[in-house]
Amino acid sequence: MTIRFDGKVAIVTGAGGGLGRCHALELARRGAKVVINDLGGAVDGTGGNSAAADAVVKEIADAGGTAIANGASVSDDAGVAHLVKQTMDAFGRVDILIANAGILRDKSFAKMELKDFDAVMAVHVMGTVKPAKALWQIMRDQHYGRIVVTTSSTGLYGNFGQTNYGTAKLGLVCCMNTLKLEGARDNIKVNAICPVAGTRMTENLMPPEMIQALKPEYVTPAVIFLASEDAPTGVIVSAAAGAFSSAQIVESTGVNLGHGATADTVAANWAKISDFTGARHFTMGNEHGAHFFELLKNAPVAP
């Protein structure tokens, strides 16, 4: 089976370089009309110009594809509205959103200023939410949509000096988990990519030989799959250098200690509480509640 996007329209944010550029080029190669959104700013989000987006549009056009450039900031309401209007005016529909735009402002929590936290949250979280919200009704009306958000191992597991980035990236997993439910009836599938890649954002964090081994195009196959017609929904796919895995939030079986439980009995039973043998992944909050009602049917464990 060859995945194709003929007749489909995709918006890729942060597509002027790195991961976004690779995603956009491959979508176009497989038949999609692509909107190259990129503010053209520095890694920390400052500045901006259209050169990067225009260059990717030219690459696509030179290869026989169709693309247009957009320089809006995904965290700006008016800019996002223009992005969607420009796309609809040009192509009449939007089928795919690859929410890839991001910035870094790394510092240890002790040294981080709140403005650095706000800026990262604005681009990663609201810079995903705002385009998704602007496209949501369009996708509902056409009974088709594919959204891929970009999470990170920092969001899933933490990383020194990236409290702001990690908080934003795990927040996007929560966004995915709800949108997959709300979009299911209208054939809107929402997934997350967790990339490990050598890009402008990571070049100062990795040695040159690792940057070379972790080319961003090695992540793109997973994104293309997650944006395809037969994609799953509500999954996190990690990708690096041609290797792929899937991540989940899971919960232990747990133990019922009864209404008389104290901090001391929690401590005494910690080995059972934290035993992940047979751990489960819940697909919605109600399943978590049902898990606890199930636990409460069992007789309390003696202190």
N, C-alpha and C positions, 0 to 999 in steps of 0.2 A: 504493500500500500504506500502510495506517495501522497503526503499531505500537501494540499494545494489551497490557495486563498483567492482564486479567481473570482472576481465580482465582489470581493470583500474590501473594506476600508479600515485601515489601522492608524491609530494615533500612538506614537511612541514618544514619551517625554524623556528629556535628557538624551536625545538621540544624536547630538552633534559629535560624539566621540565615545570611546570605550564600549561598554556593554550595549547601550542604547543604539549606537551606530550599527553594531553587529546584528542586533535584533531587527532593526529596520531594513538593512540590506537583505537579510534572508527572507523576511516577509515579502519584500518586493520581488526577489528572485522567484518566489513561489506564487507570484501572481497578484499580490495585494497592492492596492493603491495606498501609499503611506504618507502620513503627515509627520514631518521631522520637526518636533518641538525642542528647542534648546535656547535658553537664555543667553548662552555664550559667556557665562561668568567664570570667575576663578573657582577653585575647589571649595573655598569658604563661602561662596555665594555672592561675592562682591563683583561689581562690574558687569559687562555684558556687551555682546555684539553678535551680528547675524552670520559671521563668516563660517563658523563651524556647521551650522544647519544648512547653509547654502552649499557647502562642499559635499555634504552627504546627499543632498538632492541631486547634485551634478553626477555623483557616482552612480546613483540609481538610474538617472536619465541616460547616461552613457552606456549603461548595460541594457537599455531598452525598457526600463520600468517607468512607473509614474509616481511622482512624489512632489510635495510642496513643502515649503519651509514656514515655520512659525516661531517667533521669538519671544512669546509670552512667558512670564513667570507663572509657574503652576500654583504658586501661593497667592496670586493676585486675582481677585474676583473678576475684575473687568478683563484681565488678560485671558483667563480661562473661558469666559463668555465669548471672547473674540476667537479663541482657538476653535471652539465648537462651531461657531457661526461660519468661520472660514472653511472648515471641513465640510459642513453641510452645504454651503454654497458651491463648493467645488465638486463634491461627489454625491451629495444627496442622502448619505447614510453614514453611520459609523458602527462597525461590527466588533472592533477590537481596541482595547486600551491596554498598552503596556506602560505601567506607571513605574518609570525607571529613574526619574530625576532625583538627584540627591546632592547634599553638601556634607562636608566634614568640618567640625570645629572641636578637635580633640584636645582635652586637658583633663587632668585628674579632677575629681569632684571638688577637692579643696580649693583648687585654683580656677575652676570654671565660673564664669560670670553668667548670671541668669539670661542675659541677652544672647549668649551662645547657645543656651538650652532652647530658648524661644525660637531662634533662627532655624535650628535643626528640626525642631518639631514642626515648624511652619512649612518647610519644604518637603520633608518626608511624609508627615501625616496629612496635613491639610493639602499638600501638593499632590497627594493621591486622592483624598476625599473629594476635593473640589472638581477635578475633571470627572471622577466617577459619578458624582451627583449631577453634574451638568449633562452627562450622557445617559443617566439611568432611565429617564422616561423615554428617550429615543430608543434605547435597547428594548424596553418593555413593549413599546408600540410595535416594533418590528419582530418581536418574539425571538430575538436572537442577540446575544452579547457574550463576549469573552473578555474578562479583565484579569490581568496578571499583575499582582503587586510584588514589590521587591522587599523581602525581609533580609535578615543577615544572621550569621552565627552569633554576632554580638547581641542581637535581640533575643535569640533562643537561649544563649548560654552565658552571656556577659563577656566583657573584655575591658581590661584596665584602660582608663582614660577616655572611655566612650559611654558615659552614663546617658548623655543626651541622645546619641545615635542609637544605642541599644533600646532605650525606652521607646523611641519612635518606631524602631523596626519591629518590636514585639507588638506594639499597638496596631500595626498593619495586619498582623496575624489575627487579632481580634476583629478587625474590620472585615477581613476575608471570611471569618467564621460566621458572621452575621449575614453578610451580603450573599453568601452561598445559599442560605435559607430563604432569604427574601426574593432572590432572583430565580429560584428553581422553577417556579410555575411558568415563568416567561422565557425559559431556556437561556438564562444568563448564568454562565459558569464563572466562578471566581477562584483563582488559585494564587499560590505564592512561590516565587523563585528565591532560593537562598544561594547566591553565587559566591564562589571563591575565584577571584580573577585579578590579574595584574592590569590595573588601569591607572589613570591619572590620580584617582582618589587613594590608591594603595601603593603607588610607586615608592613613597618614602617609608613604607612599612615593611618592604620585602627586598631581598637582594636581587640584583639584575637577573641571575640565572633562574630564580623562582618566577619573576615577572614573565620571562620568556616561556616558561613551562605552563603558566596559567593564563594563556591568551584568552581574552574575553569571548572570542568566537567559539571556544570550547563549551561555554555555558549555553549558548543560543539554542542548540537542539532541544533542550528541556523547555525553554520558553516557547518555541514554535509548537511543540506538542501541547503545552498547557493552553495555548491560544487557539488550538484547532477545533474543528467541528466535533470530533469525538473525544474531546478532552474530558478528564474526570472533573470533579469540582470539590473545593474545600481541602486541597492537599498542599503540602509544602514539599517542594523538590529541591534538594541540594545538588549543586553541580560544580565540578572543577576538573579541568584538564581531561575531559572525556569520561570522567567517573560520575555516577549519579546515585543518589539515595533519597529516601523520603523520611521526613521527620514528623513526629507527632507529640502532642502533649498527652501524657498518660497519668492515670491515678491508681494508686495501690488499692488492693481489696479493702484494707482497713479493718477495724475491730470496733465492736460496740462495747463500751465501758460502762454504759448505764448512766442514769441521771446523777448518781453519786460520784461521778468521776472527778478527780482532783488533778492538780498539776503533778502530784506525786504518782498517781496511777498512770497518767499519760507517759511520764518518764519511765515507769516500770515496764510499760508495754510498747516503748518506742521501737523496739526491734520488729514487732508485728506491724505496727502502724506504717513503718517505712520499708516494709518488705515488698518489693515490686514484682515478685513472682506472680504471674497471672494478671499483671496490670492491664487496665482497660483504657481505650481511647473513646471519649464521648464526642458525638457529633453535634450536640446542642446542650444548652444549659439544663433543660428538663431531664435529660438522661442522667446528669450529675445528681439532680434531686432524687430521681428514682433509685439511684445507687444507694443513697443514704436511707431511704425508706426500706430498701431491701436489707440493709445492715441492721436497721432497728427491729426487724422481724425476728432477728436472732436473739437468743438470751444473752444478756450482758456477760462479758468475761469477768471472772472473779478477780478482784484487785490483787 
